[in-house]
Amino acid sequence: MASPVPGLPTGLPVGTYDTYADAQRAVDYLSDQKFPVQNLAIVGTDLRQVERVTGRLTWGKVALGGLAGGAWLGLFVGLLLGLFTTGGWGRIILFSVIWGAIFMLIFALVGYAATGGRRDFTSKSVTIASKYEIFCQHQHADQARDLLAKLALKIS
């Protein structure tokens, strides 16, 4: 039986797929065939981190982001505080939004200044595997290979 603790899987590779969706489809097929899927693991290999640059970072964008984030945080805090008051909750929410926006504006600008212009861009990162292997415990590997071969024939 597979270990409940995450880590490197044991067993044998029984299928290799180009996308995670294909590997997931194969495991779903095995599940539909009443295969004991708790003996499987999907492992992404040859990992690459891809960072897509989404724009230029400026003082204005940093300030606007700090103001907006602080206003949302202040709104949340104000709503929570407003739950425990009997009156004047509108004023509590308003002041919480204002102080949250001011605090986060200062925090964002100081943080941006501390970078010294070393990272004047915004980006999004993702980790991608170039292939996905399904590993199966030794005692069930032959059955998994046979079932996955049938799936491959259905798809072709």
C-alpha angles and dihedrals in degrees: 000000000000119000114257089216115086115246140103110333123239124216135056132309109252101174141013124206136183096222136035089235090059092049090047090049090053093051090047089052090051089050090051088053090055092249113160095254093182084081092063136086130186110218124190112210136192092032122202129187112220120194116193114201107225103181152320119293115224136174089255094054091047091050093047092048091050092049094048095045091046092049091053092047090047091050090053093048091044092052091050092048090045090060090065099047130083097210144004094043092143091061091046091054093046094050091044091054092047096046092043091052093048094046094048092044090057092042092050094047094047090048092050092048090052091060090065092217093298093129111030096160140074123231146166123226131205133175114226130188120214092214140008125219128196112219121199133189112261097248092058101034098098092050091048092050091050093050093045090050088056089050091051090053091051092051095047 
